[in-house]
Amino acid sequence: MNKRMISFFAGAAVLIQGGVAYAHCEIPCGIYDDRARILMIAEHIATVEKSMKMIEELSREKAVNYNQLVRWIGNKEEHAKKIQDIAEQYFMTQRIEPVDEKNKEAYRKYIRQLTLLHELLVYAMKSKQTTDIVYVEKMRAALKQFEEAYFSKSLKSEKLQGQE
């Protein structure tokens, strides 16, 4: 098969599945930018927050602009989904490796990272269900804690940093 046909079939497969390629390639290509993904999640959280505020503002108007209201609702949903996609497809499946329970410190760090990502996923889901800003705050807190746990060398160094 030539390159043009391969590109056609790859594009058709994405269209047929009705999806979009999210987060990363899963080949594995070895090209990762973990800090960029953290910044992307933070940007998506800010977009969810802005969308929530706009939904509330537009809903209070005397003559509700339903076109804009629907667009902001869709925007909130889309960015909450992107948060979930990065957490799942990038971090949980490609960057965080399962750890043997016998390696106690590494296993604790592994469980901590998974727990924080799970919290982020749940809060992103909750943000789809409501316009309560509390879930934006919870996503930010979970992301900050995940970033600290993910980039720390060990749980011991993480605890020491928290005591300073």
Backbone bond lengths (Angstrom), bond angles and torsions (degrees), N, CA, C in turn:
res aa  C-N    CA-C-N  psi(-1)  N-CA   C-N-CA  omega(-1)  CA-C   N-CA-C  phi
1 M - - - 1.447 - - 1.519 109.50 -
2 N 1.305 116.17 139.52 1.453 117.38 177.66 1.529 110.51 -86.15
3 K 1.333 115.68 169.55 1.465 121.29 -175.50 1.521 112.22 -61.18
4 R 1.313 117.06 -35.78 1.460 120.89 -178.31 1.540 110.73 -64.77
5 M 1.322 116.30 -41.67 1.468 120.08 179.37 1.530 111.27 -68.57
6 I 1.335 116.31 -39.86 1.462 119.97 178.59 1.525 109.64 -62.02
7 S 1.326 117.04 -44.45 1.464 120.89 178.07 1.516 111.06 -61.33
8 F 1.328 116.80 -41.34 1.464 120.81 179.53 1.519 110.68 -61.48
9 F 1.340 117.08 -49.23 1.454 120.32 -178.35 1.524 112.29 -66.41
10 A 1.316 117.41 -37.13 1.465 120.39 177.57 1.527 109.95 -63.99
11 G 1.323 117.06 -44.79 1.464 121.19 177.70 1.515 111.63 -64.70
12 A 1.320 116.98 -40.45 1.467 120.99 179.21 1.518 110.44 -64.88
13 A 1.325 117.15 -38.89 1.465 120.13 179.40 1.519 110.92 -61.55
14 V 1.318 116.91 -40.95 1.462 120.50 178.17 1.523 110.00 -64.93
15 L 1.329 117.40 -42.77 1.459 120.81 -179.96 1.529 111.61 -66.24
16 I 1.308 116.51 -41.52 1.460 120.65 -179.29 1.520 110.17 -63.78
17 Q 1.321 116.82 -41.52 1.453 120.53 -179.96 1.526 111.12 -73.25
18 G 1.322 117.14 -13.28 1.453 120.81 178.89 1.512 112.60 71.36
19 G 1.302 116.74 19.93 1.453 119.50 -175.82 1.503 112.28 -116.64
20 V 1.300 113.05 178.92 1.445 121.99 177.11 1.517 106.40 -129.04
21 A 1.312 117.23 146.13 1.456 119.60 177.44 1.522 109.02 -71.12
22 Y 1.325 116.92 121.80 1.452 121.78 -177.96 1.516 111.07 -110.54
23 A 1.311 115.38 152.76 1.448 126.44 167.09 1.517 115.13 62.90
24 H 1.307 118.53 -62.53 1.451 118.89 -178.53 1.515 110.00 -167.94
25 C 1.319 116.58 -179.11 1.459 121.47 -165.83 1.521 116.19 -89.47
26 E 1.313 120.11 -25.54 1.466 124.70 -179.07 1.525 113.93 65.12
27 I 1.314 119.24 22.83 1.475 120.38 -178.20 1.526 112.93 -72.07
28 P 1.234 131.49 -44.95 1.460 131.10 -5.71 1.524 111.01 -85.38
29 C 1.290 114.86 139.97 1.460 120.58 -176.12 1.523 112.38 -90.04
30 G 1.332 116.86 -19.29 1.457 119.86 -179.11 1.517 113.17 83.22
31 I 1.326 117.13 4.15 1.464 121.37 179.91 1.526 107.49 -103.24
32 Y 1.323 115.62 101.62 1.453 120.36 -178.01 1.520 109.72 -130.52
33 D 1.303 116.19 143.13 1.456 121.26 173.83 1.521 106.97 -135.45
34 D 1.314 114.53 85.25 1.461 121.01 -174.87 1.523 112.50 -60.29
35 R 1.318 116.77 -41.81 1.476 119.77 -179.79 1.528 110.96 -64.79
36 A 1.310 116.91 -35.91 1.467 119.77 177.50 1.528 110.54 -63.92
37 R 1.339 116.99 -37.61 1.464 120.17 179.05 1.524 110.84 -67.30
38 I 1.322 117.24 -37.44 1.471 121.02 176.31 1.528 109.17 -61.85
39 L 1.330 116.43 -44.44 1.476 120.36 178.92 1.527 111.24 -65.22
40 M 1.326 116.51 -36.18 1.468 119.89 177.58 1.522 110.79 -64.26
41 I 1.327 116.65 -43.57 1.465 120.05 178.33 1.526 109.55 -61.71
42 A 1.334 117.24 -44.11 1.470 121.00 179.40 1.533 110.47 -59.80
43 E 1.315 116.88 -39.91 1.469 120.61 178.57 1.532 110.77 -67.10
44 H 1.307 117.09 -40.19 1.470 119.99 177.26 1.528 110.82 -64.85
45 I 1.323 117.39 -37.71 1.466 120.78 176.86 1.529 109.92 -62.32
46 A 1.331 116.75 -44.12 1.471 120.38 178.07 1.523 110.96 -61.53
47 T 1.313 117.22 -36.70 1.463 121.41 179.25 1.525 110.79 -69.50
48 V 1.322 117.18 -39.40 1.471 120.78 175.97 1.530 108.91 -60.78
49 E 1.328 116.33 -44.31 1.463 120.54 179.54 1.532 111.23 -61.13
50 K 1.310 117.24 -48.22 1.473 121.22 178.97 1.528 110.09 -59.61
51 S 1.320 116.56 -42.14 1.466 120.96 179.58 1.525 110.95 -62.35
52 M 1.323 116.76 -43.69 1.463 120.24 178.80 1.525 111.02 -59.82
53 K 1.317 115.83 -44.72 1.464 120.51 -179.26 1.528 111.17 -64.14
54 M 1.327 116.40 -40.24 1.462 119.98 179.47 1.532 111.08 -68.70
55 I 1.317 117.29 -37.68 1.470 121.05 177.48 1.525 109.49 -61.47
56 E 1.321 116.55 -45.45 1.461 121.18 178.86 1.535 110.48 -62.73
57 E 1.318 116.35 -46.08 1.470 121.10 -179.20 1.531 111.34 -62.54
58 L 1.311 116.97 -48.10 1.463 120.77 -179.00 1.531 111.73 -65.92
59 S 1.321 116.85 -32.87 1.466 120.88 -179.39 1.527 112.16 -69.12
60 R 1.328 117.18 -24.81 1.468 121.26 -178.88 1.529 113.41 -83.92
61 E 1.321 117.93 -13.22 1.462 120.50 -177.38 1.524 111.08 -67.18
62 K 1.344 115.03 149.19 1.468 119.74 178.36 1.522 110.97 -61.81
63 A 1.302 115.57 -51.29 1.467 120.76 177.32 1.534 107.09 -102.97
64 V 1.323 115.64 94.42 1.464 120.65 -175.64 1.525 109.95 -66.34
65 N 1.320 115.80 128.25 1.458 121.86 175.57 1.537 106.56 -87.58
66 Y 1.319 115.05 91.47 1.470 119.91 -174.28 1.520 112.43 -65.03
67 N 1.303 117.29 -29.57 1.463 120.04 177.34 1.530 109.99 -60.87
68 Q 1.328 116.25 -50.16 1.465 120.07 179.62 1.530 111.53 -67.38
69 L 1.320 116.42 -38.43 1.460 120.89 179.18 1.533 110.64 -59.95
70 V 1.320 116.29 -47.00 1.470 120.79 179.15 1.525 110.89 -63.52
71 R 1.307 116.43 -39.03 1.470 119.69 179.41 1.529 111.18 -63.73
72 W 1.342 117.87 -42.33 1.465 120.67 179.59 1.527 111.19 -68.78
73 I 1.315 116.83 -35.83 1.465 119.89 176.40 1.526 109.79 -63.70
74 G 1.314 116.44 -45.82 1.467 120.69 177.57 1.519 111.97 -61.35
75 N 1.324 116.06 -38.89 1.461 121.43 179.10 1.527 110.82 -63.75
76 K 1.326 116.36 -43.42 1.470 121.53 178.17 1.529 109.98 -60.22
77 E 1.326 116.01 -46.70 1.472 121.11 179.93 1.532 111.24 -60.70
78 E 1.321 115.53 -45.94 1.467 121.17 -177.13 1.524 111.61 -61.29
79 H 1.323 116.92 -45.05 1.463 119.37 -177.09 1.527 112.25 -75.32
80 A 1.320 118.05 -31.96 1.466 120.17 173.34 1.530 109.39 -63.73
81 K 1.315 116.78 -40.07 1.470 121.77 177.92 1.533 110.78 -64.38
82 K 1.313 116.87 -39.21 1.464 120.09 179.08 1.525 111.15 -64.23
83 I 1.327 116.89 -36.66 1.464 120.66 175.39 1.525 109.03 -60.45
84 Q 1.322 116.11 -47.09 1.460 120.73 179.55 1.523 111.30 -62.01
85 D 1.319 116.93 -41.68 1.465 120.53 -178.82 1.520 111.89 -63.09
86 I 1.316 117.05 -43.20 1.470 119.46 179.95 1.525 109.95 -66.95
87 A 1.319 116.94 -43.37 1.467 119.97 179.87 1.525 110.61 -60.93
88 E 1.331 116.38 -45.49 1.466 120.42 -176.84 1.522 112.31 -78.09
89 Q 1.320 116.20 -60.02 1.463 121.03 -171.02 1.513 114.02 -74.13
90 Y 1.295 117.74 -29.20 1.461 118.83 -178.79 1.527 110.86 -94.48
91 F 1.330 115.95 -61.13 1.463 118.40 -173.68 1.528 112.92 -76.56
92 M 1.325 117.56 -51.94 1.470 118.67 -172.67 1.523 113.54 -70.69
93 T 1.319 117.87 -33.50 1.465 118.10 -177.18 1.517 113.97 -99.26
94 Q 1.330 117.87 -21.27 1.460 118.34 -174.44 1.519 115.39 -117.44
95 R 1.309 117.31 -27.48 1.463 118.25 -172.10 1.523 113.92 -108.95
96 I 1.310 118.14 -30.20 1.461 120.47 -178.52 1.526 108.00 -100.40
97 E 1.311 114.11 112.79 1.463 120.62 -177.48 1.527 110.54 -88.22
98 P 1.326 117.63 141.08 1.467 119.26 173.00 1.530 110.12 -57.92
99 V 1.319 115.55 146.39 1.457 121.78 -175.63 1.526 108.96 -124.94
100 D 1.312 115.90 141.55 1.468 121.54 176.63 1.527 109.33 -66.28
101 E 1.322 116.85 131.19 1.468 122.28 -179.07 1.524 112.57 -59.32
102 K 1.307 116.75 -23.82 1.467 120.37 -179.15 1.526 111.57 -66.33
103 N 1.320 116.08 -28.01 1.460 120.23 176.32 1.533 106.82 -86.25
104 K 1.329 114.92 84.51 1.474 122.15 -168.34 1.527 113.62 -54.65
105 E 1.323 117.68 -49.57 1.463 120.52 -176.73 1.532 111.09 -65.10
106 A 1.318 116.96 -46.45 1.469 120.70 179.39 1.525 110.43 -64.17
107 Y 1.318 116.46 -37.44 1.472 120.23 179.94 1.522 110.79 -67.44
108 R 1.329 117.95 -40.70 1.472 120.95 177.01 1.525 110.24 -61.05
109 K 1.313 116.44 -42.23 1.469 120.35 179.17 1.537 109.67 -64.31
110 Y 1.304 117.26 -43.50 1.463 123.31 178.49 1.531 110.81 -58.10
111 I 1.317 116.48 -49.12 1.470 121.54 179.76 1.529 110.12 -64.05
112 R 1.310 117.36 -40.57 1.479 121.16 178.48 1.530 110.27 -60.48
113 Q 1.320 116.82 -46.41 1.465 120.53 179.97 1.529 111.23 -62.50
114 L 1.318 116.68 -46.26 1.468 119.98 179.53 1.525 111.60 -63.32
115 T 1.315 116.74 -40.15 1.462 120.87 179.10 1.521 110.72 -62.08
116 L 1.317 117.44 -44.21 1.467 121.04 -179.64 1.522 111.58 -67.37
117 L 1.328 116.92 -38.58 1.466 119.35 176.49 1.528 110.60 -66.18
118 H 1.323 116.54 -38.09 1.457 119.68 177.42 1.533 110.28 -62.72
119 E 1.324 117.00 -43.30 1.465 120.46 175.73 1.525 110.52 -57.49
120 L 1.320 116.42 -46.74 1.468 121.01 179.22 1.531 110.76 -58.18
121 L 1.325 116.53 -43.38 1.468 121.02 178.98 1.529 111.62 -62.13
122 V 1.314 116.41 -44.13 1.463 120.66 -179.39 1.529 110.33 -65.62
123 Y 1.321 117.48 -44.07 1.470 120.05 -179.48 1.527 111.36 -67.10
124 A 1.322 117.46 -33.59 1.471 120.00 175.00 1.524 109.77 -65.21
125 M 1.334 116.88 -41.18 1.460 120.59 177.28 1.529 110.29 -63.36
126 K 1.325 116.49 -44.06 1.462 120.61 179.42 1.526 111.01 -62.66
127 S 1.327 116.92 -34.60 1.469 119.78 179.89 1.530 111.55 -68.89
128 K 1.319 116.84 -20.95 1.467 119.87 174.46 1.525 110.38 -74.10
129 Q 1.319 116.59 -29.10 1.456 122.29 -173.40 1.520 114.12 -85.44
130 T 1.325 116.99 -11.99 1.453 120.23 -170.82 1.533 110.92 -152.79
131 T 1.312 115.30 176.04 1.465 120.20 171.30 1.522 109.66 -116.08
132 D 1.316 117.45 23.26 1.453 122.50 -179.93 1.527 109.36 -76.93
133 I 1.318 115.39 115.38 1.468 122.20 -176.81 1.531 112.28 -62.36
134 V 1.319 117.75 -17.63 1.458 120.08 179.45 1.529 111.05 -55.90
135 Y 1.331 117.66 -32.04 1.471 119.79 -179.77 1.522 111.93 -74.59
136 V 1.313 116.82 -27.78 1.465 120.47 173.10 1.528 108.81 -65.93
137 E 1.318 115.98 -45.55 1.465 120.56 179.19 1.529 110.77 -62.44
138 K 1.326 116.49 -40.48 1.469 120.19 179.02 1.523 111.11 -67.26
139 M 1.345 117.35 -37.30 1.473 119.69 176.53 1.521 110.29 -63.74
140 R 1.331 116.70 -44.03 1.468 119.77 179.44 1.526 111.25 -61.39
141 A 1.320 116.57 -43.24 1.467 120.20 179.73 1.534 110.61 -64.31
142 A 1.321 117.11 -45.20 1.469 120.46 179.24 1.519 110.96 -63.19
143 L 1.332 117.27 -40.50 1.469 120.51 178.96 1.523 110.68 -64.31
144 K 1.319 117.17 -44.07 1.472 120.63 179.68 1.528 109.98 -61.38
145 Q 1.321 116.76 -46.08 1.467 120.35 179.73 1.523 111.07 -65.28
146 F 1.342 117.19 -38.94 1.461 119.97 178.03 1.524 110.10 -64.32
147 E 1.316 116.71 -44.91 1.463 120.51 179.58 1.525 110.53 -57.26
148 E 1.324 116.91 -44.31 1.463 120.64 178.92 1.528 110.95 -64.71
149 A 1.324 116.91 -44.28 1.471 120.14 -179.67 1.523 111.50 -68.01
150 Y 1.327 116.69 -37.87 1.463 120.95 -176.28 1.526 111.83 -69.71
151 F 1.327 116.36 -42.22 1.460 119.41 -175.83 1.524 113.71 -90.21
152 S 1.342 118.44 -5.86 1.455 119.66 178.21 1.529 108.82 -75.14
153 K 1.304 115.02 149.79 1.463 119.60 -179.65 1.526 110.92 -74.78
154 S 1.324 116.32 -33.04 1.461 120.29 179.44 1.517 108.96 -157.81
155 L 1.311 115.88 167.00 1.462 119.78 176.45 1.521 110.28 -66.52
156 K 1.312 117.66 -32.56 1.468 120.14 178.90 1.522 110.13 -61.83
157 S 1.338 117.68 -45.76 1.465 119.62 -179.69 1.529 110.09 -68.41
158 E 1.329 117.45 -31.86 1.473 121.70 177.59 1.538 109.40 -64.42
159 K 1.329 117.01 -42.95 1.472 121.08 179.60 1.513 110.19 -65.31
160 L 1.331 117.51 -41.14 1.447 120.65 178.92 1.522 111.92 -62.40
161 Q 1.330 116.96 -40.57 1.453 120.73 178.79 1.530 110.73 -64.05
162 G 1.317 117.05 -36.19 1.453 121.74 -179.40 1.526 112.52 -70.52
163 Q 1.332 117.00 -21.17 1.461 121.11 -178.67 1.511 112.00 -88.98
164 E 1.297 118.94 -12.50 1.471 121.60 -177.35 1.493 111.58 -73.75
